[in-house]
Amino acid sequence: MTKDPLPSLFDLTPLNETYRAEPHVLLRDLRERCPVYHDPVSGLFVLTRYADVRGIVSDLTIWRDPKLAEEGATMMKLQISADQTDVPRSEATSILFLDSPDHERIRVPLMKAFYTRIAKFRPAFEVIVDEALARINPSEPFDLMSVFCVPIPIDAIATILGVDHERLVEFRRWSEGVIQGLNPYRNEAESAEMETCQEALNAYFTEAIILRREEPGDDLISDMTKLQAEGAKISDTELRINLGALLVGGNLTTTDLIGNAVRLLLINPSELAKLLATPSLVNSVVEETLRFEPPVDITTRVASKLTKIGGCPVKPTQGVCMSLRAANRDPEVFDNPDRFEIGLKRSPHVAFGGGAHICIGAPLARLEAQVAISKLFEKFPHLKLVNADAPEWRGLPFFRGLERLDVQA
């Protein structure tokens, strides 16, 4: 019996209806048949085993910058804009794609200021969630994504940054546009929208940095301009790029995390019953959602030296794509990996990547998801799906989130 050909990385996106409906049909088969697979279409090695993925994301000698990849790593090369070729990398891309010393130079002070803000943010975020819940009319079905999961993360990151709240609708649109920069398969219309939104975001942060330097406020932008004045070696361009990255990353993926968690609880009533009986299990709900249905599919690296992955030689400058989603369901690591079950002691998931490039927004995402889920089910303990059979997944490649989540209180 002839087996189906191995899928390309393009097939492992929601642009493929099979993958969009259930990614693990393809990921499970790929992990079993060829867990270290060189995809000729993308030009990358695709990894689907937990041990391989965790080993590479934790390896501090592996490069992150797609510009360092060989020309044959075509998917990674698509992530580099034409206008990024003649400027320093730190002024062309965020810390997401930088290597040290630039990565460490920018990330360390930014992370220190950001985490200080997060540490005292919970009371303010609880108010944001309470206000969102108060706006819901529970007498009729409603789309939880549009009234709850979408607005609260953008409100949260805007509050931390010091963004004008009257402009949240604009910032949501800019975030949706700019994140297309991570979509190598975007079409002309998506590219045009990306550029328009990037220009608008750049203009906003350029002005905001100047204003905060003249008149500081109680926000992260002011914190960073203060650190600059105290000697932090971060240019205004670098600061603007990374503040924009925090805004984009800080709301879209958290929206997906909250929506995915709520859906999983509603289609697994025994797990919801556990949470309602023991509210402290909300941390476990968030971690199990990150394992079982993470918002982000992949992360990439570039081999800096001859490397063996699962016995397969990878040459210097060859690109590597790691399926975080596949790794999080590896049966070699997780018992009953395809079952959503809270309250278990499991191995750490890799939903936030790892190593020096572990997601800088992970603490905020966890805080927001924990508070949002707790307060939602405190107010609506009998919440039910209106249509449990046909989830509407978004089509953005390498991300997993819902377009709609129709519920009844």
Protein Blocks (a to p, Z undefined) as FASTA:
>chain_A
ZZdddddfklmccklmklmmommlmmmmmmmmomcccdfknopacdfbfklmmmmmmmmk
bcfblklpcfklmmlmmmpcfklmmgcfklmbcfklpccfklmmmmmmmmmmmmmmmmmm
mmmmmmmmmmmmmmpcfkbccdfklmmmmmmmmmmmmmmnopafklmmmmmmmmmmmmmm
mmmkbcfklmmmmmmmmmmmmmmmmmmmmmmmmmccddfklmmmmmmmnopacdfklmmm
mmmmmmmmmmmmmmmmmmmmmmmmmmmmmlmmmmmmmmmlmmmmmmmmmmmmcfbfbdcd
ddfbdcdeehiacdehiacdddfklmmmcfklmghklbccehiacdddfknopajllcfk
lmmmmmmmmmmmmmmmmmmmmbccfblmlccddfbehiacdfbdcddZZ
